[in-house]
Amino acid sequence: MSIIKIRELIGLSEKSFEDALKNVIEHEVKVGKNVTGVKIKSQTVEIKEGKITTYKINAAVAYKWED
């Protein structure tokens, strides 16, 4: 029997939403998570002096739960 665990994370990037998502996935894989999928719950940007400075994604990351 498999169990899927969900972690909610916020990814950040100065480049794009896609890069913010990539950062989340790469982080989870690097710490040993067996990522099986990601649902982007929201996307936001931080703006300073009228320019986008940070792209942010709020993501629900699914991975197989391993004992």
N, CA, C and O atoms as a printed pandas DataFrame, in Angstrom:
     atom_number atom_name residue_name chain_id  residue_number  x_coord  y_coord  z_coord
0              1         N          MET        A               1    0.846   -1.179    0.000
1              2        CA          MET        A               1    0.000    0.000    0.000
2              3         C          MET        A               1    0.888    1.237    0.000
3              4         O          MET        A               1    1.889    1.294    0.715
4              5         N          SER        A               2    0.521    2.215   -0.797
5              6        CA          SER        A               2    1.258    3.478   -0.863
6              7         C          SER        A               2    0.490    4.578   -0.154
7              8         O          SER        A               2   -0.740    4.610   -0.155
8              9         N          ILE        A               3    1.241    5.464    0.441
9             10        CA          ILE        A               3    0.656    6.653    1.055
10            11         C          ILE        A               3    1.327    7.866    0.433
11            12         O          ILE        A               3    2.552    7.928    0.326
12            13         N          ILE        A               4    0.518    8.818    0.028
13            14        CA          ILE        A               4    1.032   10.060   -0.546
14            15         C          ILE        A               4    0.893   11.160    0.499
15            16         O          ILE        A               4   -0.179   11.357    1.071
16            17         N          LYS        A               5    1.971   11.862    0.736
17            18        CA          LYS        A               5    1.983   12.981    1.687
18            19         C          LYS        A               5    2.005   14.286    0.895
19            20         O          LYS        A               5    2.607   14.353   -0.177
20            21         N          ILE        A               6    1.357   15.311    1.415
21            22        CA          ILE        A               6    1.329   16.628    0.788
22            23         C          ILE        A               6    2.016   17.638    1.710
23            24         O          ILE        A               6    1.709   17.731    2.898
24            25         N          ARG        A               7    2.951   18.387    1.129
25            26        CA          ARG        A               7    3.601   19.495    1.859
26            27         C          ARG        A               7    3.293   20.772    1.106
27            28         O          ARG        A               7    3.348   20.809   -0.124
28            29         N          GLU        A               8    2.972   21.801    1.835
29            30        CA          GLU        A               8    2.721   23.099    1.196
30            31         C          GLU        A               8    3.973   23.956    1.343
31            32         O          GLU        A               8    4.474   24.171    2.446
32            33         N          LEU        A               9    4.462   24.437    0.209
33            34        CA          LEU        A               9    5.688   25.228    0.178
34            35         C          LEU        A               9    5.485   26.480   -0.654
35            36         O          LEU        A               9    4.593   26.534   -1.501
36            37         N          ILE        A              10    6.317   27.488   -0.411
37            38        CA          ILE        A              10    6.322   28.694   -1.229
38            39         C          ILE        A              10    7.667   28.767   -1.935
39            40         O          ILE        A              10    8.720   28.777   -1.298
40            41         N          GLY        A              11    7.613   28.817   -3.266
41            42        CA          GLY        A              11    8.826   28.939   -4.073
42            43         C          GLY        A              11    9.021   30.387   -4.488
43            44         O          GLY        A              11    8.059   31.100   -4.773
44            45         N          LEU        A              12   10.279   30.813   -4.520
45            46        CA          LEU        A              12   10.614   32.190   -4.880
46            47         C          LEU        A              12   11.594   32.219   -6.040
47            48         O          LEU        A              12   12.432   31.328   -6.181
48            49         N          SER        A              13   11.483   33.250   -6.867
49            50        CA          SER        A              13   12.429   33.456   -7.957
50            51         C          SER        A              13   12.419   34.923   -8.360
51            52         O          SER        A              13   11.393   35.598   -8.280
52            53         N          GLU        A              14   13.567   35.398   -8.789
53            54        CA          GLU        A              14   13.649   36.756   -9.337
54            55         C          GLU        A              14   13.369   36.741  -10.839
55            56         O          GLU        A              14   13.250   37.803  -11.451
56            57         N          LYS        A              15   13.261   35.539  -11.451
57            58        CA          LYS        A              15   13.116   35.411  -12.908
58            59         C          LYS        A              15   11.682   35.199  -13.373
59            60         O          LYS        A              15   11.183   35.946  -14.214
60            61         N          SER        A              16   10.997   34.148  -12.812
61            62        CA          SER        A              16    9.683   33.771  -13.344
62            63         C          SER        A              16    8.960   32.833  -12.387
63            64         O          SER        A              16    9.553   32.300  -11.449
64            65         N          PHE        A              17    7.652   32.639  -12.644
65            66        CA          PHE        A              17    6.882   31.659  -11.889
66            67         C          PHE        A              17    7.423   30.257  -12.153
67            68         O          PHE        A              17    7.517   29.442  -11.235
68            69         N          GLU        A              18    7.773   29.982  -13.392
69            70        CA          GLU        A              18    8.316   28.667  -13.754
70            71         C          GLU        A              18    9.593   28.375  -12.960
71            72         O          GLU        A              18    9.783   27.258  -12.477
72            73         N          ASP        A              19   10.450   29.356  -12.827
73            74        CA          ASP        A              19   11.685   29.176  -12.074
74            75         C          ASP        A              19   11.392   28.976  -10.578
75            76         O          ASP        A              19   12.090   28.214   -9.909
76            77         N          ALA        A              20   10.377   29.648  -10.063
77            78        CA          ALA        A              20    9.988   29.462   -8.660
78            79         C          ALA        A              20    9.509   28.026   -8.428
79            80         O          ALA        A              20    9.835   27.417   -7.409
80            81         N          LEU        A              21    8.737   27.490   -9.371
81            82        CA          LEU        A              21    8.285   26.106   -9.293
82            83         C          LEU        A              21    9.469   25.146   -9.353
83            84         O          LEU        A              21    9.550   24.191   -8.580
84            85         N          LYS        A              22   10.375   25.408  -10.271
85            86        CA          LYS        A              22   11.571   24.581  -10.414
86            87         C          LYS        A              22   12.365   24.560   -9.106
87            88         O          LYS        A              22   12.870   23.510   -8.708
88            89         N          ASN        A              23   12.479   25.698   -8.440
89            90        CA          ASN        A              23   13.201   25.781   -7.168
90            91         C          ASN        A              23   12.562   24.895   -6.098
91            92         O          ASN        A              23   13.269   24.238   -5.335
92            93         N          VAL        A              24   11.229   24.876   -6.039
93            94        CA          VAL        A              24   10.523   24.036   -5.069
94            95         C          VAL        A              24   10.807   22.560   -5.341
95            96         O          VAL        A              24   11.160   21.812   -4.430
96            97         N          ILE        A              25   10.652   22.148   -6.596
97            98        CA          ILE        A              25   10.858   20.739   -6.959
98            99         C          ILE        A              25   12.294   20.318   -6.691
99           100         O          ILE        A              25   12.532   19.272   -6.087
100          101         N          GLU        A              26   13.251   21.119   -7.134
101          102        CA          GLU        A              26   14.663   20.778   -6.932
102          103         C          GLU        A              26   15.006   20.671   -5.447
103          104         O          GLU        A              26   15.771   19.792   -5.050
104          105         N          HIS        A              27   14.448   21.555   -4.632
105          106        CA          HIS        A              27   14.709   21.497   -3.192
106          107         C          HIS        A              27   14.191   20.189   -2.600
107          108         O          HIS        A              27   14.908   19.514   -1.861
108          109         N          GLU        A              28   12.963   19.834   -2.919
109          110        CA          GLU        A              28   12.369   18.628   -2.349
110          111         C          GLU        A              28   13.103   17.365   -2.801
111          112         O          GLU        A              28   13.295   16.443   -2.009
112          113         N          VAL        A              29   13.508   17.321   -4.052
113          114        CA          VAL        A              29   14.259   16.166   -4.550
114          115         C          VAL        A              29   15.627   16.097   -3.860
115          116         O          VAL        A              29   16.093   15.016   -3.501
116          117         N          LYS        A              30   16.262   17.251   -3.679
117          118        CA          LYS        A              30   17.583   17.307   -3.051
118          119         C          LYS        A              30   17.558   16.798   -1.604
119          120         O          LYS        A              30   18.520   16.183   -1.143
120          121         N          VAL        A              31   16.455   17.058   -0.890
121          122        CA          VAL        A              31   16.363   16.589    0.496
122          123         C          VAL        A              31   15.819   15.161    0.589
123          124         O          VAL        A              31   15.535   14.669    1.682
124          125         N          GLY        A              32   15.677   14.502   -0.560
125          126        CA          GLY        A              32   15.337   13.086   -0.565
126          127         C          GLY        A              32   13.871   12.737   -0.712
127          128         O          GLY        A              32   13.489   11.588   -0.493
128          129         N          LYS        A              33   13.048   13.691   -1.074
129          130        CA          LYS        A              33   11.624   13.399   -1.256
130          131         C          LYS        A              33   11.396   12.784   -2.634
131          132         O          LYS        A              33   12.017   13.197   -3.613
132          133         N          ASN        A              34   10.504   11.797   -2.706
133          134        CA          ASN        A              34   10.138   11.146   -3.966
134          135         C          ASN        A              34    8.914   11.872   -4.535
135          136         O          ASN        A              34    7.787   11.387   -4.431
136          137         N          VAL        A              35    9.154   13.035   -5.135
137          138        CA          VAL        A              35    8.075   13.908   -5.616
138          139         C          VAL        A              35    7.308   13.219   -6.750
139          140         O          VAL        A              35    7.898   12.726   -7.712
140          141         N          THR        A              36    5.967   13.198   -6.609
141          142        CA          THR        A              36    5.118   12.585   -7.626
142          143         C          THR        A              36    4.231   13.592   -8.347
143          144         O          THR        A              36    3.667   13.281   -9.397
144          145         N          GLY        A              37    4.101   14.804   -7.791
145          146        CA          GLY        A              37    3.280   15.817   -8.441
146          147         C          GLY        A              37    3.264   17.114   -7.642
147          148         O          GLY        A              37    3.642   17.153   -6.471
148          149         N          VAL        A              38    2.813   18.177   -8.310
149          150        CA          VAL        A              38    2.718   19.489   -7.663
150          151         C          VAL        A              38    1.450   20.182   -8.152
151          152         O          VAL        A              38    1.149   20.175   -9.345
152          153         N          LYS        A              39    0.713   20.776   -7.223
153          154        CA          LYS        A              39   -0.429   21.607   -7.575
154          155         C          LYS        A              39   -0.092   23.034   -7.175
155          156         O          LYS        A              39    0.181   23.312   -6.007
156          157         N          ILE        A              40   -0.113   23.934   -8.145
157          158        CA          ILE        A              40    0.122   25.343   -7.839
158          159         C          ILE        A              40   -1.190   25.927   -7.335
159          160         O          ILE        A              40   -2.184   25.981   -8.059
160          161         N          LYS        A              41   -1.172   26.365   -6.077
161          162        CA          LYS        A              41   -2.380   26.885   -5.453
162          163         C          LYS        A              41   -2.583   28.366   -5.732
163          164         O          LYS        A              41   -3.715   28.834   -5.855
164          165         N          SER        A              42   -1.474   29.106   -5.833
165          166        CA          SER        A              42   -1.580   30.526   -6.157
166          167         C          SER        A              42   -0.236   31.046   -6.653
167          168         O          SER        A              42    0.816   30.455   -6.411
168          169         N          GLN        A              43   -0.310   32.156   -7.345
169          170        CA          GLN        A              43    0.883   32.845   -7.835
170          171         C          GLN        A              43    0.759   34.312   -7.458
171          172         O          GLN        A              43   -0.293   34.925   -7.639
172          173         N          THR        A              44    1.848   34.871   -6.931
173          174        CA          THR        A              44    1.859   36.284   -6.581
174          175         C          THR        A              44    3.214   36.871   -6.942
175          176         O          THR        A              44    4.179   36.147   -7.188
176          177         N          VAL        A              45    3.266   38.186   -6.968
177          178        CA          VAL        A              45    4.538   38.866   -7.210
178          179         C          VAL        A              45    4.754   39.926   -6.148
179          180         O          VAL        A              45    3.801   40.464   -5.584
180          181         N          GLU        A              46    6.014   40.216   -5.886
181          182        CA          GLU        A              46    6.389   41.326   -5.009
182          183         C          GLU        A              46    6.854   42.451   -5.922
183          184         O          GLU        A              46    7.627   42.228   -6.854
184          185         N          ILE        A              47    6.383   43.646   -5.653
185          186        CA          ILE        A              47    6.700   44.796   -6.509
186          187         C          ILE        A              47    7.366   45.879   -5.667
187          188         O          ILE        A              47    6.897   46.225   -4.583
188          189         N          LYS        A              48    8.458   46.399   -6.187
189          190        CA          LYS        A              48    9.146   47.532   -5.557
190          191         C          LYS        A              48    9.430   48.568   -6.621
191          192         O          LYS        A              48    9.944   48.250   -7.694
192          193         N          GLU        A              49    9.094   49.804   -6.321
193          194        CA          GLU        A              49    9.290   50.923   -7.242
194          195         C          GLU        A              49    8.692   50.644   -8.622
195          196         O          GLU        A              49    9.277   50.989   -9.648
196          197         N          GLY        A              50    7.520   50.014   -8.625
197          198        CA          GLY        A              50    6.795   49.761   -9.865
198          199         C          GLY        A              50    7.314   48.602  -10.700
199          200         O          GLY        A              50    6.845   48.397  -11.820
200          201         N          LYS        A              51    8.277   47.834  -10.181
201          202        CA          LYS        A              51    8.843   46.715  -10.939
202          203         C          LYS        A              51    8.729   45.423  -10.136
203          204         O          LYS        A              51    8.845   45.422   -8.911
204          205         N          ILE        A              52    8.498   44.324  -10.852
205          206        CA          ILE        A              52    8.431   43.017  -10.211
206          207         C          ILE        A              52    9.828   42.639   -9.733
207          208         O          ILE        A              52   10.788   42.634  -10.503
208          209         N          THR        A              53    9.918   42.321   -8.442
209          210        CA          THR        A              53   11.212   41.922   -7.880
210          211         C          THR        A              53   11.267   40.434   -7.541
211          212         O          THR        A              53   12.330   39.815   -7.592
212          213         N          THR        A              54   10.103   39.864   -7.193
213          214        CA          THR        A              54   10.072   38.453   -6.812
214          215         C          THR        A              54    8.780   37.799   -7.282
215          216         O          THR        A              54    7.685   38.321   -7.071
216          217         N          TYR        A              55    8.932   36.646   -7.923
217          218        CA          TYR        A              55    7.803   35.796   -8.303
218          219         C          TYR        A              55    7.646   34.748   -7.216
219          220         O          TYR        A              55    8.628   34.151   -6.774
220          221         N          LYS        A              56    6.402   34.520   -6.781
221          222        CA          LYS        A              56    6.152   33.552   -5.709
222          223         C          LYS        A              56    5.052   32.587   -6.129
223          224         O          LYS        A              56    4.044   32.986   -6.713
224          225         N          ILE        A              57    5.261   31.319   -5.823
225          226        CA          ILE        A              57    4.203   30.334   -6.012
226          227         C          ILE        A              57    3.945   29.635   -4.690
227          228         O          ILE        A              57    4.875   29.309   -3.952
228          229         N          ASN        A              58    2.686   29.411   -4.402
229          230        CA          ASN        A              58    2.293   28.602   -3.257
230          231         C          ASN        A              58    1.929   27.245   -3.844
231          232         O          ASN        A              58    0.979   27.142   -4.619
232          233         N          ALA        A              59    2.683   26.193   -3.480
233          234        CA          ALA        A              59    2.523   24.891   -4.112
234          235         C          ALA        A              59    2.261   23.791   -3.094
235          236         O          ALA        A              59    2.856   23.765   -2.017
236          237         N          ALA        A              60    1.356   22.879   -3.456
237          238        CA          ALA        A              60    1.135   21.653   -2.690
238          239         C          ALA        A              60    1.933   20.564   -3.398
239          240         O          ALA        A              60    1.614   20.180   -4.523
240          241         N          VAL        A              61    2.971   20.073   -2.729
241          242        CA          VAL        A              61    3.872   19.088   -3.313
242          243         C          VAL        A              61    3.504   17.699   -2.784
243          244         O          VAL        A              61    3.451   17.478   -1.574
244          245         N          ALA        A              62    3.252   16.769   -3.709
245          246        CA          ALA        A              62    2.903   15.397   -3.341
246          247         C          ALA        A              62    4.123   14.504   -3.508
247          248         O          ALA        A              62    4.869   14.617   -4.481
248          249         N          TYR        A              63    4.311   13.607   -2.529
249          250        CA          TYR        A              63    5.392   12.635   -2.639
250          251         C          TYR        A              63    5.022   11.366   -1.875
251          252         O          TYR        A              63    4.219   11.390   -0.942
252          253         N          LYS        A              64    5.628   10.263   -2.297
253          254        CA          LYS        A              64    5.379    9.000   -1.612
254          255         C          LYS        A              64    5.974    9.042   -0.223
255          256         O          LYS        A              64    7.126    9.431   -0.035
256          257         N          TRP        A              65    5.176    8.638    0.745
257          258        CA          TRP        A              65    5.609    8.587    2.144
258          259         C          TRP        A              65    6.413    7.317    2.335
259          260         O          TRP        A              65    5.933    6.218    2.059
260          261         N          GLU        A              66    7.627    7.472    2.804
261          262        CA          GLU        A              66    8.520    6.335    3.058
262          263         C          GLU        A              66    8.860    6.317    4.533
263          264         O          GLU        A              66    9.205    7.353    5.101
264          265         N          ASP        A              67    8.768    5.152    5.165
265          266        CA          ASP        A              67    9.169    5.018    6.570
266          267         C          ASP        A              67   10.667    4.931    6.681
267          268         O          ASP        A              67   11.198    4.815    7.785
